[in-house]
Amino acid sequence: MKVHQGKFTRRTFCASTAGFAAFGFNRLATAAEPETGKVITQLAKFKLNMEKEAEALQALKDLCAAVEKNEPGVLVYICHRATKKPDELVFFEVYKDQEALTAHSKTPHFAKLRKGFATFFKLPLDVARLDRIAGYTR
């Protein structure tokens, strides 16, 4: 697991050592506590297990649909596949605030994907928080 900006926090330690978090699939693992009410943007990158491609892609589609339907605090949740590297997946995520991110990680649909993560995907998982400099959304 990569450590964000060279910082080793309690969250990075927990993400690298305990249970399923040993796979690094703890979306809170690589960032310091955000300001209350601050929009959170992050990228999550990981590899697809090409032997389970169809199942994995369906699981991701199901997850995205469930997030859209059930999580109003998730403002953007888009899974991409790299054009020249078909095993490379990138999630672009925008959360209304820390509460929305925390709630997301506790949903049944997220737990379902987490349960199959080791079968469908490969390490490393790299989650990076992003600080907006400029731009807009429509």
N, C-alpha and C positions, 0 to 999 in steps of 0.2 A: 504494500500500500504506500502511496506517496504521501508525504507530509507536506501540507500546504505552507508555503513560504518558510520552510525550515522550522516550523513551530511544532513541538510535540506537546499536545495538550492532553488532558484527561480523556477527552473524547477520542483522540487519535489512538491513545493507549487502549481504551475499551473497544474501539472498532477493530483493532488488530489482534485482540486476545480472546474475546469471549464469544462462545456459541457461534451463531451464524455470523455475527459481526467479525469473526475471524476471516470471513471472505471480504471484509472491508465494505460491506453493503449497508453501512450506517451513514445516511445522508447528512447527519450532523457532525460526522467525525472530523472533518477537515477545516472547520471554521470556528473562530472565536464567537462568543455570544454577540448577536447583532443588537443594534439599538431597538428599543421597543417601538413597534409601529413601522419599522423600516421594511420596505419591499426587499425581498431576498431573491437574487438571481443566481443560478448555478448551472454548471455543466457537469454531467456525469458521463464518463467514457468507459466502455468495456467491450470485450470481445464476445462474439457469438460463437457458440459451439456449432460448427457447420453440420455435424452429424445429427443435430436436433433442430436444424434451421426452421422447418415449418412449424413445429410445436412452439419454439421460442418466439418466433414472430407473431404467432397467434396469441400467445400469452401477453406480449407487449401491446398488441392491439386491444385485447380485453382490458388490460390495465388502463390504458389511455382513455378508453370509453367510460370505464367506471370512475376515473378521476373527473372527467368532464361532467358526468351526470351527478356525482355525489359531493364534489368538493369545490364550493364556490370561492374558497380562499386561494385556490390554485388558479392563477391568472393565465399562465401559459404552461403547457406540458406537451412537448413535442419530441417524439423519438425520430431520429435520423439514422440513415445508414450511409456510410462513406461510399461514394461512387466508385472509387478506384480500389477500395479495400472492403469487399462485401462482408467481412467478418467484424468490421469496426462499427460499433453503435455509439451514438451520441444523443443524450437527452438534454434539451434546453428547457429549463424550468424557471418559472417566476411565481413566487409566493407572495401573497398580500402582506404577510408578516411572519414572525417566528411561530406564532400560534398555528398558522395554516400549515407550515412545514412540519411542526411537531404532530399535528393531527393527521397529516398525510401518512406519516410513517407508522401510524397506529391503526390504519384502516384494514378491513378484511381483505380487500383486493390487493393492497400492498403486501400483506402477510402471505397471500397466496403466491405472488411472484417470488417473494423472498424464499419461500419453501422450495421452489424449483430452480432457484438461481444457480446452484452448483451444477445442475444437470444441463441447463440451457446456455450458460455463459461461462467465460473463462476469465481468470484474473490477469492482470491487475484491474481493479476498479479505481478510477481516478475521479474524485469529486472536487470541483474547484468553485469557490464562491467568486462572483464577479462584482466589481464596483462600477456602476454606470458612470460614464464620463459625459456622454451626450447622446442624443437620438430621441426617437419617439416610437410609439406604437399606434396603430390605427384600430 
